Amino acid sequence: MGSTTAPAPPKKPVMKKPNYNLLHVNPLPLTIQALPPLIPHNPLSLLHILYTYLFCRTPCQPSPPYVGFFNPATRSVHVVDARSIQAFWNSGFFGKGSLSRSEPTWISRRRRALGIIGKDEDLTAEEITERRRQERKQFKLERARAEKERIQNQLAQEGKIDLPADGASSPQPDAAAAGESDITAAATVPAPPIEPEEEEDDELVTDKPSIFVEDLEHLQLTPEEAFFLMYGLGALQVTVGPEGNTPVDIRNALCLFRQHSYFPALENEVYLQPDDTFMLNYVVYHHFRSLGWVVRPGVKFGVEYLLYNRGPVFSHAEFGVLIMPSYSHPYWANDNKRKQKELKPWHWLHGINRVSAQVKKTLILVYVEVPSPEEIKGLDVTELLKKYGVREVALRRWLVSRNRD
């Protein structure tokens, strides 16, 4: 008789990711209108381009602009409108969900917990990552169990240990499998027979109310992100006040964010300094956003910012940004307090560099040239930002095994 082969185990369903190329097709929350193509041998194509550029252009900023409320308690701008949240996250990865790690996904996770949607329906990135970790953990347990059985069989063939009569190994259950054995033992307890339930009345089924889940999550924008959306793109309107209905212009928003970068917050803009935290952070943020990078907070790795090529859903961050104020202007020559801020201990720098190297990121030291208070007095926002200079220095960890030559 021919040998019979055991049937192959059923394949596990593959968790499909959303099509991020379609969800995040726009790098910024703006509407970009493409010009007609230029045909070299057709002069009329140039007239078509000029006509489209001069007379058929549509505003790229959203109309009306998205609205966010500045919360002094959290020192962030809260966006509660679902349309604005979707636009800011899908087009540029701005902000963070107040009840999520990054992407606002609390409502999907809550609906799944209540059984409104299936367990494999509309999976979020956090849930996909958690399931992969559980599958990887289970795979490692199965691999360790198989390796243990192989070693015991090998020792049994050599006569060093004795196996049971059936030839199968009987390893002692470890602590990780204790829970599984308890579940198996509980499953062997005889249960009363299940009687078929009577069919419910159709009227009761149709009258069953649907569960409504209120979305309690909002999007939190850092002051740098909010000001870039407001000043750099013109896509956000920041409001203040007890009711959150008093809009502020760009200049007042800049003063507001600068005042709240101090602790406690300053009540008068007269005491603002050129090297306050918001100005240094925003100059660097605006610099890298203008270069096309997706800039995200990097406090997890001990740096100010992380730079992504396209976004967190596509790849890991390639660079970590560390902001270093530089007081090379003659005005700061006799200011010992500012000079002390430039001095950093070597072990501090090596510690941050080692953390960045362990997570395969390149550390970028960004030196921001701080102007004197007289230079920036009375300037508008554009002229104020021009007074700051940015220099980038890439720092890599020196390893003997890799840098011998």
PyMOL commands that set and color helices and strands:
alter all, ss='L'
color gray80, all
select helices_A, chain A and resi 20-23+44-55+82-90+106-113+125-157+178-187+202-206+223-232+250-259+269-271+277-290+299-301+330-332+336-342+346-358+373-376+381-386
alter helices_A, ss='H'
color red, helices_A
select strands_A, chain A and resi 66-71+76-79+96-97+219-221+236-240+246-247+294-297+305-308+319-326+362-369+389-395
alter strands_A, ss='S'
color yellow, strands_A
deselect
rebuild
show_as cartoon
